[in-house]
């Protein structure tokens, strides 16, 4: 578990940006991207039902960086997705691609914010 104790991403409330990491097995990159380019409609519907929005997955080599926000907080989103047969099926269909998805306690590999520069939007 992380040495950080002042922030618990797993308890994040509505609208808080979260980031977690996955690591792929070598050679799994193309299949992972292909599968996400054709995400199941029922999986997209589940993300909506869970209140997950502004969800991006970035890849650098074998490292996947997942950034998202939730409408009702992460605990709610986790309950909805965790109890879903669609989520279970989706995860089983991708398991062979992952080298690492969670810590020893089964928690996502959270990335903690270190720096933020809000800047000025265009036109300001």
C-alpha positions as CSV (number, residue, x, y, z in Angstrom):
1,X,0.0,0.0,0.0
2,X,1.2,3.6,-0.6
3,X,2.9,5.6,2.1
4,X,0.5,8.4,1.3
5,X,-2.2,8.6,4.1
6,X,-3.6,12.1,3.6
7,X,-5.6,11.2,0.5
8,X,-7.6,8.1,-0.3
9,X,-8.5,8.0,-4.0
10,X,-10.8,5.1,-3.3
11,X,-13.0,7.4,-1.2
12,X,-13.0,10.3,-3.7
13,X,-16.3,12.2,-4.0
14,X,-18.2,13.5,-7.0
15,X,-16.2,15.3,-9.7
16,X,-12.8,14.5,-8.3
17,X,-10.3,13.5,-10.9
18,X,-8.8,10.0,-10.3
19,X,-5.9,8.3,-11.9
20,X,-4.9,4.7,-11.7
21,X,-2.4,2.6,-13.6
22,X,-2.3,-0.8,-15.3
23,X,0.6,-2.6,-16.9
24,X,0.2,-4.8,-19.9
25,X,2.0,-8.0,-20.8
26,X,4.5,-7.5,-23.6
27,X,2.8,-8.0,-27.0
28,X,-0.7,-7.2,-25.6
29,X,-0.7,-3.5,-26.8
30,X,-2.5,-4.0,-30.1
31,X,-5.2,-6.3,-28.8
32,X,-5.8,-3.9,-25.9
33,X,-6.2,-0.9,-28.2
34,X,-8.4,-2.9,-30.6
35,X,-10.7,-4.1,-27.9
36,X,-11.2,-0.5,-26.5
37,X,-11.8,0.9,-30.0
38,X,-14.8,-1.5,-30.1
39,X,-16.0,-1.3,-26.5
40,X,-19.2,-3.2,-25.9
41,X,-22.3,-0.9,-25.9
42,X,-23.4,-2.5,-22.6
43,X,-20.0,-1.7,-21.1
44,X,-20.4,2.0,-22.1
45,X,-23.9,1.9,-20.6
46,X,-22.6,0.5,-17.4
47,X,-20.0,3.3,-17.1
48,X,-22.9,5.8,-17.6
49,X,-25.0,4.0,-15.0
50,X,-22.1,4.1,-12.5
51,X,-21.7,7.8,-13.1
52,X,-18.2,7.5,-14.6
53,X,-17.4,10.4,-17.0
54,X,-14.5,12.2,-18.6
55,X,-12.8,8.9,-18.7
56,X,-9.5,8.6,-20.7
57,X,-7.0,5.8,-21.0
58,X,-3.5,6.7,-22.2
59,X,-0.8,4.3,-23.1
60,X,3.0,4.6,-22.9
61,X,4.5,1.3,-23.9
62,X,3.1,-1.2,-21.5
63,X,1.9,1.3,-19.0
64,X,-1.8,2.3,-19.1
65,X,-2.8,5.6,-17.4
66,X,-6.5,5.8,-16.6
67,X,-8.0,9.2,-15.7
68,X,-11.7,9.6,-14.8
69,X,-14.3,11.5,-12.8
70,X,-17.5,10.2,-11.2
71,X,-20.9,11.9,-10.7
72,X,-21.7,10.3,-7.3
73,X,-18.2,9.5,-6.0
74,X,-15.9,6.6,-6.6
75,X,-17.4,4.3,-3.9
76,X,-20.7,4.5,-5.7
77,X,-19.1,3.8,-9.1
78,X,-17.2,0.9,-7.7
79,X,-20.3,-0.7,-6.1
80,X,-22.2,-0.4,-9.4
81,X,-19.4,-1.8,-11.6
82,X,-18.3,-4.3,-9.0
83,X,-21.8,-5.9,-8.9
84,X,-22.2,-6.0,-12.6
85,X,-22.2,-9.2,-14.7
86,X,-21.1,-7.0,-17.7
87,X,-18.1,-5.7,-15.8
88,X,-17.1,-9.3,-14.8
89,X,-17.4,-10.5,-18.4
90,X,-15.4,-7.5,-19.7
91,X,-12.7,-8.0,-17.1
92,X,-12.4,-11.7,-17.8
93,X,-12.1,-11.1,-21.5
94,X,-9.1,-8.8,-20.9
95,X,-7.4,-10.5,-18.0
96,X,-4.8,-12.3,-20.2
97,X,-3.6,-8.9,-21.4
98,X,-2.7,-7.5,-17.9
99,X,0.6,-8.0,-16.0
100,X,-0.5,-5.8,-13.1
101,X,-3.8,-4.2,-12.2
102,X,-3.9,-3.9,-8.4
103,X,-1.8,-3.8,-5.3
104,X,-1.5,-6.7,-2.8
105,X,-4.8,-5.5,-1.1
106,X,-6.7,-5.6,-4.4
107,X,-6.8,-1.8,-4.6
108,X,-6.3,0.0,-7.9
109,X,-2.8,1.2,-8.5
110,X,-3.6,4.8,-7.6
111,X,-1.5,7.7,-8.9
112,X,-1.6,10.7,-6.6
113,X,-1.6,14.3,-7.8
114,X,1.8,16.0,-7.2
115,X,1.4,19.1,-9.3
116,X,-1.5,21.0,-10.9
117,X,-1.3,24.2,-13.0
118,X,-4.8,25.3,-13.9
119,X,-3.6,27.9,-16.3
120,X,-6.0,30.1,-18.2
121,X,-8.5,28.8,-20.7
122,X,-8.3,30.1,-24.3
123,X,-9.8,33.6,-24.6
124,X,-9.0,34.6,-21.0
